[in-house]
Amino acid sequence: MKSSRLYRGRKRRNGFFLTLSVFAALFGLIWLGLILYSLFYNGFASLSGTLFTEMTPPPGSNGGLANAILGSVLMSALAVAAGTPVGLLAGTYLAEYGRHSRIAFVVRFVNDILLSAPSIVTGLFIYEIIVMKMHHFSAWAGAASLTVIVIPVVVRTTENMLLLVPNGLREAAAALGAPRSSVIRIVTWRAARAGIVTGVLLAIARISGETAPLLFTSLNNQFWSTDLNAPMASLPAVIFQFAMSPYEDWHRLAWAGALLITVTVLSLSIAARILESSKRS
Amino acid sequence: MADIALIDTTVTAKRAAAVRRGGFSDARFHGLTMIAAVIVLAIFGGVILSLTIGAMPSIKAFGLPFIWTEAWNPVTEKFGALASVYGTLVTSLTAMIIAVPIGIGIAIFLTEICPRSLRRPIGIAIELLAGIPSIIFGIWGLFTFAPAFQSTVQPWLIDFFKDIPALQDFFAGPPYGIGIFTASLILSIMILPFISAVTRDVFETVPPTLKEAAYAMGCTTWEVMWRVVLPFARSGVVGGAMLALGRALGETMAVTFVIGNAHHIHTSLFSPGTTISATIANEFTEAVGDLYLSSLIEMGLILFFITFVVLASAQLMLRALEHRAGGLS
């Protein structure tokens, strides 16, 4: 009699907490669904043909986001071009040369801190070392601050991917008489190629929505500008400015920009995921 | 005979040259990777150094009391970080209180309850959402969430808590929509996928034999989770939560949109406030005067220090777990 009450109590508690966890999952999914819904709803309503052809307008007139899109693409491309080689080499050092050495331990630790350090601090850092020295905001500074964000992402994925390469491959190449650098460049890098590309894609996804480091490095620019020595517009900075303004038509453009960023980020992460799983199978 | 000997020596010479060349490029490549690794360290050192130099005028002018001074007056050039530090800590902690239990609940759902066919899609959806940039959460919070919150949940909460002695002060005041509490909610939604993804990964490192042994003893699912899986995965879950806390502390855009940017400390969570990152984002480009700018940079330094402590302890916990998992497999 007593034991059956005990069983019932335990069963009830089990049912109660498991129901709670189902609700937790529903709760999480509902919020995230709501965000995506209002993003697509408002974003699609604001999409128009002029989005890609016209410049950011003054309040009250029609326009697009062409200069902001150009700025984002240009600065991201520069950041990836500068950050990938450094990240790739540093990740190679950690996985191939350093492994268990003390310096590798420190680099790994610092890199993982940089990976989740507040991006606004990155902006302050680049402001101090570039904007202050040049005495003006510039696209170079914006690209530099994005580079600082790209490097840790690429380092982390490169190291992880290289560590997955079986040692047998390295040993086989070394037994043929290949010097270590050739083993790395011709064998391990090639074996880990898909993973390394995944890391770069994730890095692009990460920087395409970064706003805080651009606010006081590349600032903003109302006009079409390809001058890297001058302030440059970027999608996130324009969204920030337009969303905080009191103007309806600016709000619409901000939603459209937010949709563009989300679609970019989601497709990049999905591409990265497909690459990763195709390699695994 | 002589011909063969001749060929032999040239081949040997060529091979020797190749080996030398290989050795040279080997050393050069090693050096190159090492330089890249040092660049990572240099960035970290550079951040600390440049922020300290930039913060010097403010450190000299205000000293240590900067941290516990609430005043923020650009006109009289009196600056203190307290209101921002308070906002940063309160929003992050409130977000954690909401997000950690729910995140763990989602992880339990994913590893134990969810039908196998749904596990991967839901898991992938959560990971994808963890990658959505914070500015998206910010714009959604400002235009969609805050107005809805203001007209529905907020008046109800104020009404609900108005007669409860300990809590009434925290949920008092007019429903503005934006404010500390709204910022905390947005933050919690933002770090939720992050916490559940890490927790799920940690749960999956628990050896199945442990769980099977507990089930064989007649444990219910909940008892297995609470008494076996959670204790085993504790340091990983705490590490993951700390990682999320690090993100929440430094989060800029999701907070800046909805916090109201007011340099005052109120007991009520419904009043507008500010955080370190929101203050910097809002005021940096408009800051006139060296002292103003330098005070903002010093706040950046404080933020970097706080997040460093949190992230470093998260690292140590997760790394200890990795070693243990490695030993078991």
Interface residues (C-beta under 8 A of the other chain):
Chain A: R10 K11 R13 N14 F17 L18 L20 S21 V22 F23 A24 A25 F27 G28 L29 W31 L32 L34 I35 S38 L39 N42 P85 V86 G87 L88 L89 A90 T92 Y93 L94 E96 Y97 G98 I103 A104 V106 V107 F109 V110 N111 D112 I113 L114 S116 A117 P118 S119 I120 V121 T122 L124 F125 Y127 E128 I129 M132 V148 I151 P152 V155 P179 R180 S181 S182 I184 R185 L202 A205 R206 S208 G209 E210 T211 A212 L215 F216 L219 P236 I239 F240 A243 M244 H251 A254 W255 A258 I261 T262 V265 L266 S269 I270 R273
Chain B: V19 G22 G23 S25 D26 R28 F29 H30 L32 T33 M34 I35 A36 A37 V38 I39 V40 L41 I43 F44 G46 V47 S50 L51 I53 G54 P101 I102 G103 I104 G105 I106 I108 F109 L110 E112 I113 C114 I122 I124 A125 I126 E127 L128 L129 G131 I132 P133 S134 I135 I136 F137 G138 I139 W140 L142 F143 T144 I189 L192 P193 S196 T220 T221 W222 E223 M225 W226 L243 G246 R247 L249 G250 E251 T252 M253 T256 F257 S277 I280 A281 F284 T285 L296 I297 G300 L303 F304 T307 F308 L311 A312 Q315
